[in-house]
Amino acid sequence: MNNKALLEWQLAAGIDEATAEAPINYFAIKQQVTTSIPANHKTAAIVQEAKINSSHTPLHLVPLAASNAARELANKCDTLEELEDAVKNFEGCAIKKTATKTVFADGNPQAKIMLIGEAPGSQEDIQGIPFCGASGQLLDKMLLSIELDRSKIYISNTIFWRPPGNRQPSTHELATCLPFVEKHIALVNPKFLILSGGTATNALLQKDQSISRLRGKFYEYNNIYLNSPVKTALIYHPSYLLRQPLNKKQAWQDLLLIKQFIAS
């Protein structure tokens, strides 16, 4: 493989930067996160360290001190502005140290439709806006096909910072951000929720199945902050459709199902 081909392969894999503006001491990041855990929680955190990256562990069964800290902060937030400030100032998720920006939300916070994706990518990390890269352009086209746009929908993610190299978020990271995501949904209080991609689906619905098996029907989403369940639909993540265009037919079927529900 020549140098050009190697660089193209790395770019496609999400390895889009060799260095940051300043060197990052990952050992210090790990130490900082560990030392921020109260003494009485350290033993449990150490015991869980070997388990937290298992994608089969339900998030509510992962007893993380960072998640508890996020929960305490989320409990105190009564507005979206307060929640955004809490997320931006939160230091309990290590990937924040390697990210450029906190990616909180986009669209209309007054909208009755909320869409939640997976994690920011490289363009989202640069601009601080969810779904603004190639996958965002495809999402906009998908929404437009059912007469929606960002003035009629509110968009966020299950993770607020870009994982290095665009890797999948770990169970640890998902569990840490989950209290913020739950409060986010409750403060927006949508009448209809769309989960985009397997990560968002599994994190919020606690389903240990692929989205290809779960899609095609509605679900009821609830959490401790909501007064009543929210009707929920699933769609493939646009980045997945860019890699697997043959599944666009199923994606269109899911969009039609959403359109019918909104029109009813």
C-alpha angles and dihedrals in degrees: 000000000000123000095260093051090047092052091048090051092050092049091051089051091054097256093132103148131045096196139007126232089268131023115264122219102209091184089059090049091054091046092049093052092046095048091049089065113096114251094247090056098046096087093051091047092052092048090051095046093088091048107041096083093059108114089208095064111099109236094233089059094056106094102205125167090213090055090050090052090050090050092053091051094045091051090060097051117100099167137039089246091056091047093049091051090049092051094046092050095043114114100180098095114074096206089068086074092060096041125091098215142008108249106209112158149316136201131041115337088197092058119114092219120073126187123198122194134182118263137324119273129208097286092044089052091053098044100032092229126115117241099009101129129070091302089051091054089052091047090053090053091048092051092045090054088065095039097261132123138165092282089063100040139048118223134200141141140239089242124043099202133054114256110229112271091006090280121163114277113257123239087251092057094044092049091048093053097038097090090054091048092049092050090044091058092046094051092050088043096197124194090216131031127199119196114201116204138357096281094057091042095051094041096052104029094037091225117153094205135094118267089240087067096041101044125094099058142062129260136194114240122197139164138176093273098051123089092209138006121277122226106245136196130189130223134177113262111257091234088058091050090052088057096038107033092167088075093061089095090062089043090055090051090053091049091052089051089053092047091052092051094048091049094049 
